[in-house]
Amino acid sequence: MKKVFIARKIDDKGIEMLKKHFEVVENSVDKVLSKEELIKQSRGCDAIVTLLSDEIDADVIEKIDDSVSIIANYAVGFDNIDICAAAKKNIIITNTPEVMTQAVAEHAMTLLLACARRVVEGDNYVRSGKYKIWEPDLLPGPEIAGKTLGIIGVGRIGAVLASIAYHGFGMKVLYHDIQHDEEVERNFQANFVSMNQLLEKSDFISLHVPLCPSTKHMISTGEFKMMKKSAILVNTSRGAVINEKAMIKALRDGEIFAAGLDVFESEGSIDPDLIALKNVVLTPHIASATHEARESMSVCVAENIIEVLSGRPAKTPVEK
């Protein structure tokens, strides 16, 4: 019987699906495995289920057993895996697109609203015992309705966010991408603009791009200077698409009003200067953390492995 190694526990539904077809070996300790531990524990397996926290670089690809024919990433992003090294070894890489689209778009809007209405500041104010009576000038922020939302990267998630913003709040939608999206333009009256135009005209900016050499630090000192001082920046994509030091300075100096972040340049050790700021809302990479999304992600992972180990094409392969 073929074997599947799961680097860290995923939703039970996907695991049960795999157990109907294969022997399933789960991470023996509830923590992120080192590269050496992952290589050792996956020996003799035909498939590996990885998470974003697992670094699958060329060295890992080289040292895992030749029996491995698929690495199924429990995520949409796959910047934790060396795709080229896997291709050279004929290992299929899959991800979990679409199933978490709604959850991430909803979280982006949640961060936008939390920043605008200063929810975290208000919560802290109440918990610290400062709230005594209603005050007319306490924690004011901008309204959302009718304002301009700029979306950088209008793929599946960006398109759903555009729908929420347009239909739910009557927002004007601008977007920038490598190509026009006529459906988004038609359905949400969205306008394709240059990056500079988007930064200058948007009241709210939301990032939805993959992390690659061309997008790393795409938002840095120059971009912050183009934004409105009232602008709110939201990032649910990858932390490194923003130059974090430049963002901290922009937030501290009042170059922008606030930021809502679900991802960080260094997720294991977030910059203390960022944590100290009051005009930023921070969540621990939970944009896709809905019950529905997690279950669907595990099902997608299981379906990919079942197909590949049965000699059929993967459902959601990542192309080189």
C-alpha atoms as one frame of an Amber mdcrd trajectory, in Angstrom:
protein
   0.000   0.000   0.000   1.273   3.444  -0.896   2.138   5.819   1.934   1.351
   9.480   2.537   3.263  11.606   5.038   1.484  14.599   6.593   3.982  17.160
   7.897   1.475  18.631  10.346  -2.142  17.860  11.146  -4.726  19.149   8.685
  -8.532  19.002   8.825  -9.835  15.497   9.546 -11.964  15.220   6.405  -8.959
  15.142   4.097  -7.092  12.720   6.343 -10.036  10.314   6.373 -10.215  10.462
   2.574  -6.539   9.543   2.327  -6.855   6.697   4.831  -9.412   5.000   2.580
  -6.747   4.608  -0.097  -3.327   4.747   1.528  -1.320   4.251   4.679  -1.134
   7.652   6.330   1.831   8.663   8.492   1.405  11.883  10.490   4.048  14.113
  12.032   4.893  12.453  15.333   5.233  15.808  17.158   2.863  18.769  16.992
   5.367  21.330  15.732   6.932  22.543  12.526   9.528  19.982  11.483  13.083
  20.938  10.668  14.223  20.023   7.177  16.146  17.061   8.558  13.122  15.811
  10.531  10.838  16.102   7.513  13.265  14.161   5.324  13.616  11.444   7.987
   9.920  11.087   8.828   8.830  10.980   5.178  11.140   8.121   4.232   9.404
   5.376   2.299   6.443   7.593   1.417   4.947   8.276  -2.002   3.355  11.636
  -1.194   3.995  14.447   1.264   1.494  16.983   2.575   3.249  20.239   3.479
   2.205  23.520   5.043   3.480  27.040   4.370   5.674  26.745   7.447   7.593
  23.843   5.881  10.676  24.925   3.938  10.963  22.591   0.972  14.091  23.929
  -0.708  16.378  22.271  -3.258  18.276  20.462  -0.506  15.090  18.871   0.856
  13.915  17.966  -2.656  17.251  16.306  -3.344  17.253  14.276  -0.123  13.655
  13.043   0.107  13.031   9.544  -1.177  12.780   8.986  -4.914   9.440   7.297
  -4.219   7.850  10.725  -3.614   5.862  11.703  -6.700   3.732  14.529  -5.271
   4.076  17.260  -2.662   0.627  18.658  -1.868   0.877  22.102  -0.265  -1.925
  22.900   2.182  -2.100  26.506   0.969  -2.670  28.645  -2.092   0.841  30.104
  -1.969   3.812  27.878  -2.722   6.816  30.161  -2.175   7.962  27.693   0.505
   8.720  25.107  -2.194  11.492  25.131  -4.795   9.307  24.452  -7.819  12.230
  24.185 -10.244  14.065  21.634  -8.106  10.882  19.580  -7.830  10.366  19.666
 -11.596  13.887  18.351 -12.175  13.051  15.385  -9.960   9.640  14.923 -11.643
   7.774  15.676  -8.430   4.332  17.194  -8.940   3.529  20.187  -6.725  -0.091
  21.054  -5.974  -1.793  23.808  -3.998  -5.315  24.640  -2.819  -6.623  27.538
  -4.931 -10.240  28.714  -5.027 -11.366  26.909  -1.857 -10.095  29.704   0.392
 -10.924  32.631  -1.873 -14.031  33.787  -0.014 -12.398  33.484   3.397  -9.341
  35.559   2.458 -11.403  38.243   0.725 -13.654  38.512   3.779 -10.615  38.850
   6.034  -9.163  41.601   3.859 -12.413  43.530   4.253 -12.386  42.776   7.991
  -8.922  44.319   8.339 -10.001  47.313   6.266 -13.012  47.921   8.498 -11.066
  47.319  11.715  -8.463  49.900  10.683 -11.007  52.468   9.520 -13.159  52.216
  12.637 -10.171  51.726  14.952 -11.677  48.589  16.465  -8.517  47.327  18.164
  -7.746  50.723  19.683 -11.318  50.938  20.947 -11.191  47.441  22.400  -7.957
  48.239  24.239  -9.417  51.530  25.458 -12.390  49.765  27.017 -10.365  46.908
  28.514  -7.893  49.306  30.109 -10.723  51.001  32.019 -10.416  54.350  30.214
 -13.980  54.389  28.888 -16.202  56.403  31.236 -18.631  58.303  29.026 -19.386
  58.990  25.364 -17.075  61.601  23.869 -17.583  63.362  20.523 -13.930  63.208
  19.430 -13.019  59.710  20.629 -11.196  57.570  18.005 -12.686  58.999  14.795
 -12.013  57.243  11.501 -13.175  57.329   7.877 -16.434  55.933   6.559 -16.210
  53.238   3.882 -19.222  53.879   1.665 -18.491  55.586  -1.615 -14.726  55.660
  -1.074 -12.150  54.318  -3.524 -10.631  50.868  -3.074  -7.451  50.079  -4.985
  -6.778  46.373  -5.520  -3.277  45.324  -6.546  -3.639  41.874  -8.103  -7.211
  41.171  -9.132  -7.149  37.390  -9.267  -9.739  35.197  -7.556  -9.402  36.835
  -4.128  -9.119  40.365  -5.458 -12.242  39.873  -7.561 -14.285  38.667  -4.571
 -13.052  41.634  -2.516 -14.111  43.934  -5.369 -17.588  42.374  -5.225 -17.857
  42.861  -1.456 -16.681  46.462  -1.722 -18.840  47.391  -4.712 -22.077  45.626
  -3.797 -21.775  45.900  -0.025 -20.420  49.412   0.422 -20.895  51.137  -2.911
 -17.156  51.660  -3.199 -15.404  52.743  -6.377 -12.926  50.079  -7.473  -9.551
  50.666  -9.100  -7.223  47.804  -9.887  -3.749  47.162 -11.196  -2.551  43.858
 -12.593  -0.400  42.466 -15.385  -3.471  42.440 -17.641  -7.019  43.757 -17.868
  -9.900  41.769 -16.379 -12.978  42.587 -18.434 -15.292  40.601 -16.135 -14.222
  42.578 -13.068 -14.575  45.809 -15.014 -18.053  44.858 -16.203 -19.408  43.440
 -12.942 -18.027  46.020 -10.508 -17.477  49.095 -12.705 -13.780  48.710 -11.914
 -11.143  50.775 -13.681  -7.731  49.475 -14.700  -5.055  52.033 -13.758  -1.286
  52.248 -13.452   0.312  51.440 -10.118   1.104  55.101  -9.526  -2.477  56.159
 -10.268  -3.834  53.528  -7.908  -1.540  54.595  -5.077  -2.372  58.273  -5.537
  -6.159  57.963  -5.886  -7.126  55.146  -3.506  -8.522  55.658  -0.013  -7.940
  51.973   0.740  -5.368  49.671  -0.875  -5.441  45.873  -0.679  -2.627  43.594
  -1.864  -3.361  40.268  -3.567  -0.202  39.255  -5.404   2.035  36.180  -5.124
   5.530  36.598  -3.716   8.152  36.415  -6.463  11.228  38.477  -7.392   9.112
  41.068  -9.207   6.736  41.609  -6.277   9.173  41.577  -3.351   9.095  45.044
  -1.697   6.796  46.325  -4.432   5.417  48.655  -1.742   8.306  50.635  -0.289
   9.344  54.199   0.562   8.444  55.705  -2.803   5.051  54.031  -2.902   4.134
  55.216   0.606   4.940  58.788  -0.395   2.451  58.507  -3.273  -0.412  57.396
  -1.010  -2.889  59.730   0.622  -2.168  60.576   4.247  -5.661  59.192   4.936
  -4.926  55.905   3.127  -5.315  52.477   4.740  -3.165  49.599   3.453  -4.246
  45.953   3.811  -2.068  42.909   3.139  -3.309  39.311   3.159  -0.903  38.046
   0.477   2.719  37.692   1.587   4.591  39.872   4.050   7.614  40.518   1.868
   5.647  42.316  -0.841   5.892  45.276   1.553   9.174  46.749   2.754   8.285
  46.488   6.428  10.838  49.044   7.642   9.492  51.583   5.154   5.934  50.834
   6.255   6.779  51.289   9.928   8.262  54.703   9.131   5.237  55.671   7.022
   2.837  54.678   9.809   4.900  56.376  12.486   5.317  59.597  10.474   1.666
  59.800   9.467   2.322  59.265   5.754  -0.653  56.879   5.800  -3.500  56.543
   8.287  -3.258  52.835   9.142  -2.429  49.321   7.976  -4.095  45.946   8.437
  -1.693  43.005   8.177  -2.229  39.263   8.239   1.274  38.471   6.965   4.765
  39.673   7.846   8.281  39.689   6.430   9.477  37.501   9.288   6.537  35.540
  10.631   8.525  33.909  13.376   9.780  37.177  14.857   7.672  40.207  13.993
   9.466  43.541  14.215   8.792  44.973  17.715   8.578  48.461  16.198   5.581
  47.273  14.199   3.911  45.751  17.241   4.377  49.004  19.162   2.372  51.050
  16.657  -1.249  51.834  17.492  -2.368  52.514  13.917  -1.873  48.955  12.716
  -4.121  45.897  13.095  -2.201  42.605  13.212  -3.619  39.107  12.787  -1.572
  35.860  12.870  -1.892  34.711   9.228  -5.502  33.602   9.697  -7.115  35.031
   6.550  -8.104  31.538   5.399  -8.987  30.297   8.894 -12.655  29.511   8.488
 -14.078  26.074   9.216 -15.299  25.844   5.639 -11.984  26.829   4.062  -9.841
  24.537   6.199 -12.067  21.552   5.438 -12.102  22.346   1.716  -8.322  22.765
   1.698  -7.855  19.308   3.213 -10.237  17.806   0.664  -8.319  19.481  -2.175
  -5.030  18.119  -0.835  -6.478  14.613  -0.558  -8.021  14.713  -4.032  -4.720
  15.759  -5.593  -2.836  12.933  -3.892  -5.480  10.341  -4.745  -5.416  11.358
  -8.405  -1.630  11.421  -8.765  -0.963   8.174  -6.871  -3.659   6.547  -9.005
  -1.825   7.529 -12.169  -4.091  10.414 -13.136  -3.343  14.153 -13.516  -3.426
  16.344 -10.428  -6.515  18.520 -10.000  -4.636  21.717  -9.069  -1.012  21.394
 -10.179   1.420  24.264  -9.753   3.194  24.932 -13.018   6.934  25.587 -13.059
